[in-house]
């Protein structure tokens, strides 16, 4: 983890599709909004990462506030230059991934051409931001940060190699389902509380329907009531939550307190499996919050928009469906062309 990893998560659709291991995927709980807009939403992802940084680096209140301001500045600068291109490229990649379809050589080269300047500027922002952030860390925090930066450099190198292959029209088939055990474990550790995502859901809801000031005030009242109920549930089951959190922290220390390279693959696999078991246990504990209270929260929000606001959203939905249909037609043409090209070679081997 590092300071401007938030910029990495903003690039999630591009980097993850190229095999860039990001813990951001693990932050999406079962009830949180999903899709391209959620994955790169700056406000949501920055806040989630600042909270994760605070926990994992044990930041002081002053360090946390500095981190939030620095991350906001860096990410906003990055998006100002690349938001339009990033959204378009990410949307295409996720559509291919959703269909479990690999791009043809022409598409791979196009992605490399469009993605290279995004990657170049993101890497620059990440490295420069980390150098600046390191100055506020204490000795213990810097030691951890240095280890994290070494891993980040390796990830940058891997991504550069993928980009070079894509420039030649090559694309590795593992990209659709590949996810390293280490990234999976980090994702579990960084998982946010379900109720932490509700304010983001409300903001997206307000934007989608164009809520006015009065409607937003009503929505905020609903949010507060539902959050209060979630807090009451956590208080009632405090002992159970604390037991799981303690076990998670113990597993984290087994990794964090040992030199890099000392943990063997078999042990890391066992740790990740145990972390996954604890994650599932915590998900089960949180189900009344993540499912029952959240579903009620959504249902009450749905009562706020007017008939005209609903009609406008429906029209936008239809337009998006038409755009997806056009892309699907293009994908179908590529798939058909690919099968036609490879058929004679298969026949020749028989």
N, C-alpha and C positions, 0 to 999 in steps of 0.2 A: 504494500500500500504506500502511496506517496501523495504529496499535497495536491498536485494538479491531476490526480487520477480522475477527477471530475471531468476534465477535458477529454480523457479517454472514454468515459462513459457517454459523453455527448457524441463521440464518434462511434458508438457501439455498433450500429448497423453496418458500418463499413469495416471496422476492425474485427469484430466478431465473425463476420462473414468470411474474412480472410484468414481466420484461424487465430485471431488475437485473443488470448485467454483473459476474460474480464470477469471480475467478481460481481459486477453490476447485475448480471442476470439473476443472481441469487436474491436480490433485494425485492424482486417482485413476488409478493405473497399471493396466495390463492385468490384473494379477493381484490387485489390491486388492479388498477387499469392496466391494459396491456396494449401492445402494438407500437409502431414507429413513433407516434407522437409522445407516448409515455417514455420510451427508452431514451430519447434525447432531450426531454423536457428539462431545461436548464435549472429552473428554480427547485424542482423536486429532487433531481439528482444531486445538485450541489448541497442541499440541506441534508440529504441522506449520507453523503460522504463526509461532511463536516461532523456529523454525529458519530460516524464510524471512526473517523480520525481521533476524535476526542476520547472515545473508549479505548482504542487500541494503542494510542500514544500517551494516554493519560494526560491530556492537555489541561492546562489551567484555564480558568474562565477568560483571562486576557489572551492566551494563546488561541483558544477556540474562536474568539471574536476576530482576531487578526487573520486566522485561517479562512474564516467565512468571507471577509472583505477581499483578501487576496484571490481566493478562488473565484469569487464573483467577477472581479476585475478581469482576470485572465480568460475565463470562459466567455464572458460577454464580448471581449475583443476578438476572440476566435470566431464566435458565431457571426459577428458583424461582417467578417470577410467570407465566411463559408456556409452560412445557414442554408441558402437556397440550393446550392449544389449538393450539400450533405444530405438534405432531406430527400432530394430526388434520387441520389445514388443509393441511399439506405433503403428507400421504399422498393426499388427494383430488386436489390439483393434479397431482402426479406421475402419478397414474392417468389423468387426462385427457390429459396430455402423452404418456404411453406409447401411448395409443390414437389419438394424433393427432386428438383431438376437441376442438373449442372449446366452452366452457360456454355455456348459454343465458343470457339476460339475468337471470333470477331467481338462477341460480347465481353469476353474476358479482357481483351486488349482495350476495349472502350472503358471498362471499369478501372483498369490500371491507369489509363490516361487521366481520367477524371479524379481518381482517388489519390494519386501521387501528391499533388499540391496540398490536398487536405491533410494527408499524413505528414508531409514535411513541416507544415506550419503547426500542426498539433504537437509534433515531437519537440519543436523549438519552444512552444509555450510550456510544455510539460517540464523540460529540462531547466529552462530559465526560472520558472515558478518554483521548482524544487530547490534551486540554489538560494533563492530569496527566502523561502520558507525555512530552510535549514538554519538560518541565522537566529531564529527565535527558539530553537530547541536546546534542551540541556544535553549533557554528555550521554546519558543513557538513551535518550530519544534519538540523538544523532547516530548512535551505533546501530540502532534498528533501521533508521532511515537509510544509512549507507548500504545495508544488506538489501533493502527493498530496491534501491536504485540499481544495484548490480543485476537483480532479476529483471528490472525494467529494460535495461540495456540489452539483455539477451532477447527479450520479447521484440524490441525494436529491430534487432538483427534478423530475427525470424520473419518478421513482417516484410522487411526489405527484400528478403529472398523470395517471398511469395509474390511480391509486386513484380520482381524481375521475371519470374516465370509467367505471370499474367501478361506482361508486355509481349511475350512470345506466343500468346494464345493458349498457354497451359493453365490447367486448373485442377487442383488435387481433389479427388472424390471424397476424402474424409471430412471435408469442411462442413457437411450437412449435420453430422451428429457428433463430431469430435469435441470432447470437453475433458480437460485433464483433471486427475484426482485432486491436484493441489488447488486448482482454480475452484473446483467444486467445494473443497473444504473451506476456502476463504469466503466463498459465497454464503455458506452456512453461518460462519461467524459474524458476518456483516448483516444478517437478516434483520430488517426493521420490524417493529411492532405493527400489527395490522392497522391499529388506529392512527399510526404515524402517517399513513397514506391518505387518510380521509380528507384532510384539508386540501391536498392536491386534487383529489377526485372532485371536491366541491369547486375548486378554481376552474378545472377543465369543464365541469358541468355549466358553470356560469358563463364561460366563454362560448361554449357550444350553443347555448340557448340565448345568449345576449341578455342576461338578467340585468334589470335596473337596480338602483340603489336599495329600494325597498325590498325587492325580491332577494337580493344578496343578504340583507339584514335578517330576513326570515330564515334563509339557508344557514347562516352562521348560528342562529339560535338552535336549529336542529342539530348542527354539528356539535355544539357545546353539550347539549343534553345527551347525545349518544356517546360522546367522549367521557362524560361524567359516569355514565353507566358502565363503560368499559373499565374505568379506573376503579369503580366499586367492585367489579368482578375480580380484578387483579388483587385488590386488597383482601377480599374474602378468601382467595386461593394463594395468598402470598407464599406460604411455606412450600407449596408444590412448585411454583415458579422459581423460587430461590434455589431449590434443590437441583433443578435442571440447569439453571444458569451457573451454579457452582461447578457442576460436572463439566460444562462447556469450557469454563475458565481453566479448569485443571488440564484439559486436553490442549488448550491454546498454549499454556505454559510449557507443556512437554515439547512443543515445537519451537516456541520463541526463545527459550532459555538454552538452546543447544546450538553449537556452531553449524554454519551452513555445510551441508554435505554429510553430516554425521548420521542423519536419519536415513535408514535404508528404505528402499521402495516398499518392501513388505510391511514394515512398521507404519509407514505413511499411509498405506492402503488401509491398514487396520484402524488407524486413528480416524481417517475419513469415514470409514464405515460406522464407527462408533459415534462420530459427530452427526452423521446422517440419521442414526437411530435416535439420538437426542433431539435432533431437529424435528423428526416426526412426532416425538412425544410432546414437544412444545406446541407443534401445530395442533395436535389433538386437544391440549389444554386450552388453546386459544380459540377453538372452534366456536364457542358461544359468542365471542367477540367478532371473529372474522366472518362468520356466517350469519348468525341470528341478528345481532345488533347492526351489522353492516347492511344486511338486506333491508332491514327496517329503515335505516338511514337513506338508502337509495330510493325506496318506495316513497318516502316523505318528500324527498327532493323532486321526484317526478310530478308531484302535485303542484309545484310552484309555477312552471312556465304557462304562458297563455296559449290559446289555440293558434294564434298567429306565429308565435315563437316555435311551436311544435311543427307547423307547416314548413317553416323555413329550414329547420333541421332535416326534415324528411326530404326536401328538395336537394339539399346538399348531399345527403346519403345516396340518393339516386345518381347524382353526378359522379360520386366516387365509385359506385358500382360500375358505371359505364367505363370509367377510366381503367378499372381493374379488368373488365372484360376485354378491353383493347389490348392490354398487356398479356392477358391469358391467350388471346388469339396469336399474338406474336410468339409467345412461348411454344404454343402448339405447332406453329410453322417451323420453328427451330428444331423441335423434337422430331418432327416428321422428316425434315431434311437430314438430320443426323442419322436416323434409322435407315434412310434410303442410301446414305453414303456408306454405312458399315455393312449393309446386307451382303454385297458381292464378296467382301473379304471373308465373311463367315462361310459363304457357300464354297469358296475356293478351298477351305480347309477340309471339307467333307470328302 
